[in-house]
Amino acid sequence: MITKIINGKVISPDFSGFCERDLWIKDGKIVEPCETADKIIDAQGSYVLPGLIDIHNHGSNGDSYSYNSNYDNILEYCAGQGITGVLATSETYPRDTMLKIIRKMARLTKERCKGATIWGIHLEGPFISSGKSGAMPGSSDDASTVALFEEFVAAGDGLVKVMTLAPERENALDIIRRGAEMGIRMSFAHTLATYEETMTGIAAGATGATHTFNAMPPLVHRAPGVLGAVLTEPTVTCEAICDFVHLAPATVKLIYAAKGVDGMIMVSDAGPQTGLSNGDYLFGTNLYVTVKTTDNKRLCTVTGKDTIAGSMYNLADGARNMIMLGIPMTHVSKMASYNPAKAAGIDHIVGNLDIGKQADLIFVDEAFNVKRIFINGNEFIGKG
């Protein structure tokens, strides 16, 4: 099956600009121009971009990767928003629960699912600081050891791509070194680390900051802490939740200014609450949350507290916010597609519209409203 997309403003593989050229797809991949096409799709002047990739996604539309099994519901919702790939993200739990969840995530990931593709697993914990656990539903009291880390990775059956941890935890440097050896992105958050502790962790092989600014001490001019390290160290790429709830617009602009287009990764931190209406919900066995709209902003908090419990916004919402800030669409696309693919180690498969890449792509207008979605060359029509 050969498909030809015409009349689109196609982003270049290096994200340097757009050109009005035809895009050819054969057997689910982007290919060189062919002599004939079995199907012609008219983009009608839309911008043609790679599909969005969310490497920090706990679930959506009422379901969670950790404590539900209806992955199709999550992935169809994501696909309907233009998110063609995700890393299924866990929360922090005690060892036995964590292992059970990881094994389930690995099993369901490898089963055929509808909608977006799960490219791997992001373990958000359990080696985090109890002083910055946020809305994490479980415990991080298990001793952090290389052996336990390897047990978690083995349970993931080759799918663990990212691990979030606190560099001040016991044996953290050894865990970081081991993770880096295994090709896993080791990323900092839920931490009280000093600048020196963070820099030591970076020297050991950590290359990421998870939801930068959130679940970290504030930046202080005489004690720059973890933020001072990750924002200034060029080997570190920084996640940013661009919902304008977790971070003020000016803070998003600060991360962008400090890291540049190559050093920032847009994420959602979406959870089961994303896509739901206002109300009170129980997620899992013990996490009660309240979803409400205040000052035209959707907010999810731990019931009875001000603690934010994940985002109400998906990655496409964040992209629209970035466009409203005046960030060029080429930069937004790179930070929401290629950079996360590179961080997850899948940029040889997806992330841009280069020849040979999987044909995951979206049509958007100038405000980043998603018009059409294609996954593996096939148009997705479903939930959204």
Phi, psi and chi 1 to 4 in degrees:
 res  aa     phi    psi   chi1   chi2   chi3   chi4
   1 MET       -  120.6  176.8   72.2  172.3      -
   2 ILE  -114.1  125.2  -61.7  174.4      -      -
   3 THR  -115.7  138.8  -59.1      -      -      -
   4 LYS  -120.1  123.3 -179.7 -178.2  179.6 -178.3
   5 ILE  -100.2  124.1  -63.8  174.7      -      -
   6 ILE  -118.4  163.6   63.2  172.8      -      -
   7 ASN    60.3   33.4  -62.7  -33.6      -      -
   8 GLY  -114.0  153.3      -      -      -      -
   9 LYS   -90.6   96.0  -57.8 -177.3 -175.4   75.5
  10 VAL   -89.3  126.8 -178.9      -      -      -
  11 ILE   -71.8  142.1 -161.9  165.7      -      -
  12 SER   -72.0  154.2   61.4      -      -      -
  13 PRO   -58.6  -27.4  -27.4   36.4      -      -
  14 ASP   -95.2    6.9   64.5   -3.1      -      -
  15 PHE    63.8   25.9  -62.1   89.7      -      -
  16 SER   -84.6  -15.9   60.5      -      -      -
  17 GLY   173.0 -168.6      -      -      -      -
  18 PHE  -121.0  151.6  -66.4   91.7      -      -
  19 CYS  -142.1  150.9   61.5      -      -      -
  20 GLU   -89.6   91.0  -65.1 -176.9    3.1      -
  21 ARG  -136.3  159.7   65.4  179.5  175.9   89.4
  22 ASP   -78.4  147.7  -62.1  -26.3      -      -
  23 LEU  -117.7  128.5 -165.3   67.3      -      -
  24 TRP  -110.2  137.8  -66.0   78.6      -      -
  25 ILE  -129.4  130.9  -60.7  169.7      -      -
  26 LYS  -137.2  127.3 -178.8  179.3  179.8 -179.2
  27 ASP    52.0   41.0  -61.4  -31.3      -      -
  28 GLY    81.7    4.1      -      -      -      -
  29 LYS  -124.4  154.9  -65.2 -174.8 -178.6  -62.2
  30 ILE   -78.6  129.9  -60.6  168.1      -      -
  31 VAL  -130.7  169.6  -63.2      -      -      -
  32 GLU   -63.5  158.0  -62.0  -79.4    2.7      -
  33 PRO   -54.2  139.1  -27.8   35.7      -      -
  34 CYS  -106.7  169.0  -57.6      -      -      -
  35 GLU   -72.4  -39.7  -68.3 -174.7    1.3      -
  36 THR  -138.3  161.8   59.6      -      -      -
  37 ALA  -126.2  142.5      -      -      -      -
  38 ASP   -79.0  -25.4  -59.1  -60.6      -      -
  39 LYS  -146.4  137.0 -176.4  177.5 -177.7 -180.0
  40 ILE  -117.2  128.9  -65.7  177.7      -      -
  41 ILE  -115.2  126.3  -64.7  174.5      -      -
  42 ASP   -93.1  113.8 -170.0  -15.9      -      -
  43 ALA   -75.8  -12.2      -      -      -      -
  44 GLN    54.4   41.8  -60.5  179.8  -32.6      -
  45 GLY    83.0    2.0      -      -      -      -
  46 SER   -69.1  157.8  -64.4      -      -      -
  47 TYR   -77.9  133.2  -65.8   92.5      -      -
  48 VAL  -107.1  115.7 -178.2      -      -      -
  49 LEU  -126.8  160.3  -50.0  175.1      -      -
  50 PRO   -65.8  150.9   22.1  -31.7      -      -
  51 GLY   -60.6  151.8      -      -      -      -
  52 LEU   -72.8  145.3  -53.6  178.7      -      -
  53 ILE  -126.5  119.0  -61.4  173.1      -      -
  54 ASP  -107.6  106.8 -167.8   -1.6      -      -
  55 ILE   -90.0    6.4   65.0  169.7      -      -
  56 HIS  -138.4   83.2 -166.5  145.1      -      -
  57 ASN  -138.5  111.6 -174.5  -68.2      -      -
  58 HIS   -87.8  -11.0  -65.2  -85.3      -      -
  59 GLY   147.4 -168.9      -      -      -      -
  60 SER  -174.9  163.1  -70.6      -      -      -
  61 ASN    56.9   35.6 -149.6   34.0      -      -
  62 GLY    95.8   -8.3      -      -      -      -
  63 ASP  -122.6  152.7  -75.6  -49.8      -      -
  64 SER  -124.8  146.0  158.5      -      -      -
  65 TYR   -65.3  -29.0  -58.3  109.1      -      -
  66 SER   -78.5  -46.8  -68.4      -      -      -
  67 TYR  -123.5   17.5   38.7   80.9      -      -
  68 ASN  -130.9  165.6  -63.0  111.9      -      -
  69 SER  -117.1    0.2  -63.4      -      -      -
  70 ASN   -87.9   71.0 -169.1   -1.7      -      -
  71 TYR   -66.9  -31.6  -78.7   20.0      -      -
  72 ASP   -57.3  -40.2  -75.7   -6.6      -      -
  73 ASN   -60.8  -44.4  178.2   47.0      -      -
  74 ILE   -64.4  -48.7  -59.0  170.6      -      -
  75 LEU   -73.1  -30.5  -61.3  172.8      -      -
  76 GLU   -69.6  -39.8  -74.2 -171.4  -76.3      -
  77 TYR   -60.0  -49.0  170.7   83.5      -      -
  78 CYS   -58.6  -48.4  -72.2      -      -      -
  79 ALA   -58.7  -38.9      -      -      -      -
  80 GLY   -65.1  -16.7      -      -      -      -
  81 GLN   -96.1   -3.8  -51.1  -59.7  -39.4      -
  82 GLY    97.7    6.8      -      -      -      -
  83 ILE   -92.3  105.1  -57.6  149.0      -      -
  84 THR   -92.9  -11.9   57.7      -      -      -
  85 GLY  -150.8  148.7      -      -      -      -
  86 VAL  -142.4  161.1  -59.5      -      -      -
  87 LEU  -103.8  119.4  -69.6 -171.6      -      -
  88 ALA   -66.2  123.1      -      -      -      -
  89 THR  -110.8  131.7  -54.3      -      -      -
  90 SER   -91.4  173.5   72.3      -      -      -
  91 GLU  -109.4 -173.1  -62.0   82.8   33.0      -
  92 THR   -95.7  127.4  -73.0      -      -      -
  93 TYR  -139.0  166.3  -63.8   94.2      -      -
  94 PRO   -60.8  162.3  -22.3   33.1      -      -
  95 ARG   -48.1  -55.5  173.1 -170.8  172.6  -84.0
  96 ASP   -63.5  -41.9  -69.1  -11.7      -      -
  97 THR   -65.9  -41.7  -57.7      -      -      -
  98 MET   -60.8  -45.2 -164.0   88.1 -176.7      -
  99 LEU   -63.1  -41.8  -74.5  169.6      -      -
 100 LYS   -61.8  -42.5 -178.6  178.6  178.8 -179.1
 101 ILE   -66.7  -45.2  -73.6  171.0      -      -
 102 ILE   -61.7  -43.2  -63.9  169.9      -      -
 103 ARG   -62.1  -40.6  -69.2 -171.8 -175.4  107.8
 104 LYS   -65.6  -43.1 -177.1 -168.7   76.6  169.0
 105 MET   -60.5  -43.0  -68.4  171.6   75.3      -
 106 ALA   -64.5  -42.0      -      -      -      -
 107 ARG   -65.8  -47.3  174.9  175.9   56.8   82.2
 108 LEU   -71.5  -29.8  -68.8  176.8      -      -
 109 THR   -63.9  -37.6  -68.2      -      -      -
 110 LYS   -81.9   -9.9  -68.5 -172.0  175.1 -175.6
 111 GLU   -82.0  156.5  -67.6  179.9    0.6      -
 112 ARG   -67.0  123.1 -174.9  178.6  178.9   88.7
 113 CYS  -122.7  154.5  -66.6      -      -      -
 114 LYS   -86.6  156.7  -58.1  175.6 -177.7  177.2
 115 GLY    83.4 -141.3      -      -      -      -
 116 ALA   -63.3  156.5      -      -      -      -
 117 THR   -90.4  134.5  -58.7      -      -      -
 118 ILE   -87.9  115.2  -59.3  179.2      -      -
 119 TRP   -91.5   -6.8  -70.7  107.8      -      -
 120 GLY   162.0 -164.7      -      -      -      -
 121 ILE  -123.6  138.2  -65.2  170.4      -      -
 122 HIS  -112.0  116.3  176.6  167.0      -      -
 123 LEU   -91.3  106.7  -60.5  179.9      -      -
 124 GLU   -90.5   84.5 -168.4  173.5    2.5      -
 125 GLY   107.4 -175.6      -      -      -      -
 126 PRO   -94.9    3.7   35.3  -35.4      -      -
 127 PHE   -86.8   68.0  -54.3  141.6      -      -
 128 ILE  -121.0  172.9   62.1  173.5      -      -
 129 SER   -84.8  130.4  168.8      -      -      -
 130 SER   -63.9  -22.2   59.3      -      -      -
 131 GLY   -77.5   -9.6      -      -      -      -
 132 LYS  -135.5   40.7  -79.5  -69.4 -178.7 -179.7
 133 SER   -76.6  -19.2   58.0      -      -      -
 134 GLY    60.9 -129.8      -      -      -      -
 135 ALA   -94.6   13.7      -      -      -      -
 136 MET   -56.9  129.2  -73.3  -69.2 -173.5      -
 137 PRO   -80.1  -15.6   28.5  -34.1      -      -
 138 GLY  -115.8 -160.0      -      -      -      -
 139 SER  -108.5  148.5  168.6      -      -      -
 140 SER  -117.4   29.7   59.9      -      -      -
 141 ASP   -81.7  -12.9  -66.1  -24.8      -      -
 142 ASP   -62.7  140.6  -67.8  -57.1      -      -
 143 ALA   -61.0  132.0      -      -      -      -
 144 SER   -85.0  118.0   49.6      -      -      -
 145 THR  -137.1  157.4   64.9      -      -      -
 146 VAL   -61.8  -38.2  172.0      -      -      -
 147 ALA   -61.5  -43.0      -      -      -      -
 148 LEU   -69.4  -39.6 -177.1   54.1      -      -
 149 PHE   -56.7  -47.1  167.4   71.3      -      -
 150 GLU   -64.6  -31.4  -69.3  178.0  -23.1      -
 151 GLU   -65.4  -42.3 -162.0  173.5   -1.0      -
 152 PHE   -63.4  -45.1  -68.5  144.3      -      -
 153 VAL   -62.8  -41.9  173.0      -      -      -
 154 ALA   -62.7  -38.1      -      -      -      -
 155 ALA   -63.4  -29.0      -      -      -      -
 156 GLY   -77.6   -6.4      -      -      -      -
 157 ASP    52.0   47.1 -161.4   15.9      -      -
 158 GLY    85.4    2.8      -      -      -      -
 159 LEU  -101.1   -7.7  -71.4  171.0      -      -
 160 VAL   -72.2  117.1  175.5      -      -      -
 161 LYS  -108.0  -29.8  -54.8  -68.9 -173.4 -179.3
 162 VAL  -139.1  141.9  179.0      -      -      -
 163 MET  -132.7  130.1 -176.9 -177.6 -146.5      -
 164 THR   -95.8  131.4  -64.8      -      -      -
 165 LEU  -151.0  169.7   76.3  166.4      -      -
 166 ALA  -100.8  126.0      -      -      -      -
 167 PRO   -69.9  -13.8   24.1  -33.2      -      -
 168 GLU   -86.1   -7.7   71.2  -88.6   25.5      -
 169 ARG   -64.9  155.0  -76.0  -70.1  -62.7  -99.0
 170 GLU   -60.4  139.3   67.2  -84.0   21.1      -
 171 ASN    63.7   13.3  -56.6  -49.9      -      -
 172 ALA   -60.8  -39.4      -      -      -      -
 173 LEU   -64.7  -40.2  -62.1 -177.3      -      -
 174 ASP   -66.1  -38.0  -69.4  -25.2      -      -
 175 ILE   -65.6  -42.4  -67.1  169.1      -      -
 176 ILE   -61.9  -46.2  -69.0  167.1      -      -
 177 ARG   -59.7  -43.8  -68.5 -171.8 -171.3   98.4
 178 ARG   -65.6  -43.7 -177.1   64.5 -179.0  123.8
 179 GLY   -61.3  -43.5      -      -      -      -
 180 ALA   -62.2  -39.5      -      -      -      -
 181 GLU   -59.8  -34.2  -72.6  174.1   -2.0      -
 182 MET   -86.7    1.2  -59.8  171.4   79.6      -
 183 GLY    79.4   19.1      -      -      -      -
 184 ILE   -94.0  134.7  -63.3  170.1      -      -
 185 ARG   -73.6  117.0  170.9 -178.3  166.8   87.1
 186 MET   -97.9  123.7  -53.7  -57.6  -75.5      -
 187 SER  -132.8  145.0 -171.4      -      -      -
 188 PHE  -101.6  135.0  -64.7  147.2      -      -
 189 ALA  -175.7  177.9      -      -      -      -
 190 HIS    48.1   55.7  -64.6  -78.7      -      -
 191 THR  -141.0  152.0  174.1      -      -      -
 192 LEU  -115.1   23.5  -68.7  167.0      -      -
 193 ALA   -63.0  147.3      -      -      -      -
 194 THR   -79.4  170.9   64.2      -      -      -
 195 TYR   -58.4  -45.3  175.6   84.8      -      -
 196 GLU   -64.5  -42.4  -68.3   75.3   17.2      -
 197 GLU   -63.2  -39.2  -72.3  170.2  -31.2      -
 198 THR   -66.8  -44.8  -53.7      -      -      -
 199 MET   -63.9  -34.3  -70.0  -59.3  -65.2      -
 200 THR   -65.3  -39.6  -58.2      -      -      -
 201 GLY   -65.7  -37.0      -      -      -      -
 202 ILE   -66.1  -42.1  -67.8  169.3      -      -
 203 ALA   -61.9  -28.8      -      -      -      -
 204 ALA   -77.0  -14.1      -      -      -      -
 205 GLY   129.7    1.6      -      -      -      -
 206 ALA   -70.8  140.5      -      -      -      -
 207 THR  -130.2    8.3   57.5      -      -      -
 208 GLY  -138.1  157.8      -      -      -      -
 209 ALA  -124.5  122.6      -      -      -      -
 210 THR   -86.6  137.4  -61.3      -      -      -
 211 HIS    26.3   69.1   49.2   46.2      -      -
 212 THR   -48.8  135.9  -51.4      -      -      -
 213 PHE    83.7  -32.4  -82.3   92.3      -      -
 214 ASN   -84.4  138.4  -64.6  113.3      -      -
 215 ALA    59.2   40.4      -      -      -      -
 216 MET  -143.4  153.8  -59.6  175.0 -179.3      -
 217 PRO   -64.0  151.4  -17.7   29.9      -      -
 218 PRO   -66.8  158.4   24.3  -33.7      -      -
 219 LEU   -74.7  121.0 -177.9   64.8      -      -
 220 VAL  -118.2  136.0  178.3      -      -      -
 221 HIS   -64.8  -26.1   60.7  -66.0      -      -
 222 ARG  -102.3   -6.4  -70.5 -167.2 -179.3   92.9
 223 ALA  -139.7   77.6      -      -      -      -
 224 PRO   -65.3  -22.3   21.7  -32.2      -      -
 225 GLY    59.9 -157.6      -      -      -      -
 226 VAL   -62.2  -37.0   61.3      -      -      -
 227 LEU   -66.1  -41.5  -75.5  165.2      -      -
 228 GLY   -59.8  -33.1      -      -      -      -
 229 ALA   -75.6  -52.9      -      -      -      -
 230 VAL   -71.7  -28.8  -59.7      -      -      -
 231 LEU   -77.4  -20.4  -71.1  172.5      -      -
 232 THR  -111.1  -14.7   59.2      -      -      -
 233 GLU   -85.5  116.5  176.8   52.3   48.7      -
 234 PRO   -66.8  -18.7   20.0  -30.9      -      -
 235 THR   -80.0   -7.5   61.6      -      -      -
 236 VAL  -102.0  130.1  173.9      -      -      -
 237 THR  -102.9  141.9   49.3      -      -      -
 238 CYS  -112.4  123.0  -69.6      -      -      -
 239 GLU   -67.1  148.1  -72.7 -175.0    8.9      -
 240 ALA  -141.5  128.1      -      -      -      -
 241 ILE   -86.1  111.3  -55.0  172.3      -      -
 242 CYS   -98.6   37.7  -59.1      -      -      -
 243 ASP   -86.5   -6.0   59.2    4.1      -      -
 244 PHE    63.8   19.0  -66.3  173.0      -      -
 245 VAL  -113.3  -53.2  173.2      -      -      -
 246 HIS   -67.0  -32.7  -78.0   77.9      -      -
 247 LEU  -135.2  138.1  -60.6  172.8      -      -
 248 ALA   -67.3  152.5      -      -      -      -
 249 PRO   -52.0  -39.9  -28.8   36.0      -      -
 250 ALA   -65.5  -31.4      -      -      -      -
 251 THR   -70.9  -38.6  -53.5      -      -      -
 252 VAL   -59.9  -43.7  174.0      -      -      -
 253 LYS   -64.0  -33.6  -69.3  171.0   69.2  175.0
 254 LEU   -64.4  -46.2  171.8   61.4      -      -
 255 ILE   -61.0  -44.1  -62.0  171.2      -      -
 256 TYR   -62.4  -41.3  174.6   68.1      -      -
 257 ALA   -68.4  -38.0      -      -      -      -
 258 ALA   -74.6  -40.0      -      -      -      -
 259 LYS   -99.3  -23.2  -57.9  -54.6  -63.3 -174.2
 260 GLY    74.9  174.4      -      -      -      -
 261 VAL   -63.8  -29.3   64.1      -      -      -
 262 ASP   -83.1  -15.1  -66.5  -38.0      -      -
 263 GLY  -107.9    6.8      -      -      -      -
 264 MET  -120.7  137.6 -179.3  172.4  169.3      -
 265 ILE  -122.5  120.4  -62.5  171.7      -      -
 266 MET   -78.7  133.5  -66.3  174.1   57.0      -
 267 VAL  -135.8  169.5  -62.5      -      -      -
 268 SER  -105.6  -35.2   71.5      -      -      -
 269 ASP    55.1   32.3 -159.8    8.1      -      -
 270 ALA   -65.0  152.2      -      -      -      -
 271 GLY  -139.8 -171.2      -      -      -      -
 272 PRO   -58.4  -22.7   18.2  -30.8      -      -
 273 GLN   -73.3  -20.6   71.3  -79.0   -8.8      -
 274 THR   -66.1  123.6  -51.3      -      -      -
 275 GLY    96.4   -4.5      -      -      -      -
 276 LEU   -95.5  162.8  -60.9 -176.3      -      -
 277 SER   -87.3  172.6   57.3      -      -      -
 278 ASN   -58.8  145.1  -70.7   -8.5      -      -
 279 GLY   153.3 -178.6      -      -      -      -
 280 ASP  -104.3  138.6  -66.5  -40.5      -      -
 281 TYR  -137.0  151.9  -61.8   91.1      -      -
 282 LEU  -112.0  120.7  169.5   62.5      -      -
 283 PHE  -111.0  129.0  -64.7  138.7      -      -
 284 GLY    70.3 -140.6      -      -      -      -
 285 THR  -106.0  -15.1   58.4      -      -      -
 286 ASN  -147.6   10.7   62.0   -7.9      -      -
 287 LEU  -105.9  104.4 -179.6   59.2      -      -
 288 TYR   -96.3  126.6  -67.7   86.8      -      -
 289 VAL  -129.2  157.6  -58.2      -      -      -
 290 THR  -121.6  126.6  -62.3      -      -      -
 291 VAL  -104.5  126.9  172.5      -      -      -
 292 LYS  -148.4  161.0   60.5 -176.4  177.2 -178.8
 293 THR  -112.3  121.3  -58.4      -      -      -
 294 THR  -130.5  128.8  -56.4      -      -      -
 295 ASP    52.1   42.4  -62.6  -32.6      -      -
 296 ASN    64.2   17.6  -67.2  -39.4      -      -
 297 LYS  -116.9  136.4  -69.9 -175.3  177.7 -179.8
 298 ARG   -86.1  132.0  -72.2  170.4  -78.9  160.7
 299 LEU  -136.9  138.2 -174.4   66.1      -      -
 300 CYS  -122.4  122.4  178.1      -      -      -
 301 THR  -129.1  157.7   57.7      -      -      -
 302 VAL   -61.0  128.8  176.9      -      -      -
 303 THR   -55.5  128.4  -59.3      -      -      -
 304 GLY    84.1    0.8      -      -      -      -
 305 LYS  -132.0  170.8  -60.3 -179.0 -179.7  179.2
 306 ASP   -95.8    2.9  -66.0  -32.4      -      -
 307 THR   -68.8  121.5  -56.5      -      -      -
 308 ILE   -68.8  134.3  -63.6  176.5      -      -
 309 ALA  -116.5   58.9      -      -      -      -
 310 GLY    89.8  171.2      -      -      -      -
 311 SER   -92.2  150.9 -179.1      -      -      -
 312 MET   -94.2    0.9  -70.5  -62.6  -60.9      -
 313 TYR  -115.7  143.8  -64.6   79.1      -      -
 314 ASN   -92.9  177.4   61.9   65.4      -      -
 315 LEU   -65.2  -33.3 -170.2   54.2      -      -
 316 ALA   -66.4  -35.6      -      -      -      -
 317 ASP   -59.5  -43.8  -68.0  -38.0      -      -
 318 GLY   -62.4  -38.9      -      -      -      -
 319 ALA   -62.7  -41.2      -      -      -      -
 320 ARG   -63.9  -38.2  -74.0 -174.7  -79.5  -85.4
 321 ASN   -61.6  -41.1  -76.8  -16.2      -      -
 322 MET   -64.6  -39.4  -64.3  -67.6  -84.7      -
 323 ILE   -61.2  -41.3  -65.4  -66.2      -      -
 324 MET   -63.4  -28.1  -73.8 -167.6  -66.6      -
 325 LEU   -75.3   -9.6  -75.4 -179.2      -      -
 326 GLY    92.6   11.4      -      -      -      -
 327 ILE   -73.0  132.2  -52.4  -61.7      -      -
 328 PRO   -58.4  144.5  -20.9   31.0      -      -
 329 MET   -61.0  -33.8 -175.1  176.0  -68.4      -
 330 THR   -60.7  -39.7   51.8      -      -      -
 331 HIS   -70.9  -42.7  -72.7 -162.6      -      -
 332 VAL   -59.8  -44.7  175.0      -      -      -
 333 SER   -61.9  -43.0 -179.2      -      -      -
 334 LYS   -65.4  -40.5 -171.2  171.2 -171.0  178.7
 335 MET   -74.6  -19.4  -66.1 -173.7  -67.6      -
 336 ALA  -107.5   -1.8      -      -      -      -
 337 SER  -133.6  -64.3  -64.9      -      -      -
 338 TYR   -71.5  -47.3 -178.3   75.6      -      -
 339 ASN   -60.1  -45.4  -69.1   -3.4      -      -
 340 PRO   -64.7  -36.3   15.1  -26.8      -      -
 341 ALA   -62.4  -41.4      -      -      -      -
 342 LYS   -65.5  -42.0 -173.8  175.7 -179.4 -179.3
 343 ALA   -62.6  -33.7      -      -      -      -
 344 ALA   -87.2   -3.3      -      -      -      -
 345 GLY    74.3   27.2      -      -      -      -
 346 ILE  -121.3   14.1   55.5  172.1      -      -
 347 ASP   -69.1  -11.7   53.1  -55.7      -      -
 348 HIS   -79.8   -9.3   60.5  -64.4      -      -
 349 ILE  -111.2  -46.3  -54.7  172.0      -      -
 350 VAL  -138.5  176.0  -70.2      -      -      -
 351 GLY   118.5  -25.2      -      -      -      -
 352 ASN  -147.5 -177.8   67.1    1.9      -      -
 353 LEU  -105.9   43.0  -59.7 -175.4      -      -
 354 ASP   -80.8  156.7 -153.9   -4.9      -      -
 355 ILE   -59.3  133.5  -59.2  -62.2      -      -
 356 GLY    95.1  -13.9      -      -      -      -
 357 LYS   -78.5  154.6  -65.2  -66.6 -179.7   68.4
 358 GLN   -61.3  137.8 -178.0  168.0  -54.4      -
 359 ALA   -82.0   69.4      -      -      -      -
 360 ASP  -100.8  112.9  -69.4   -2.1      -      -
 361 LEU  -153.1  163.0   52.6   96.8      -      -
 362 ILE  -135.6  151.2   55.3  176.1      -      -
 363 PHE  -102.2  131.6  -63.2  173.8      -      -
 364 VAL  -134.6  160.5  -55.3      -      -      -
 365 ASP   -94.2 -174.3   63.8   16.3      -      -
 366 GLU   -66.0  -19.5   64.3  -81.2   -3.2      -
 367 ALA   -95.6    5.2      -      -      -      -
 368 PHE    71.1   29.0 -141.8  100.1      -      -
 369 ASN   -77.6  126.6  -64.9  -56.2      -      -
 370 VAL   -80.9  125.6  179.3      -      -      -
 371 LYS  -101.1  -42.8  -58.3  -59.5 -176.6 -179.0
 372 ARG  -144.9  151.4  -62.4  176.1   77.3  173.6
 373 ILE  -131.2  136.5  -55.9  108.1      -      -
 374 PHE  -129.2  131.2  -61.1   82.2      -      -
 375 ILE  -124.0  121.3  -60.2  174.9      -      -
 376 ASN    55.8   35.7 -158.2   26.5      -      -
 377 GLY    85.0   -8.8      -      -      -      -
 378 ASN  -103.4  135.1  -60.6  -49.6      -      -
 379 GLU   -68.9  132.9 -175.8  162.6   13.7      -
 380 PHE   -94.8  126.6  175.8   83.0      -      -
 381 ILE  -131.8  112.3  -60.3  173.6      -      -
 382 GLY  -172.8 -140.8      -      -      -      -
 383 LYS   -65.5  152.3  -65.6 -179.3 -179.4  179.4
 384 GLY   177.9      -      -      -      -      -
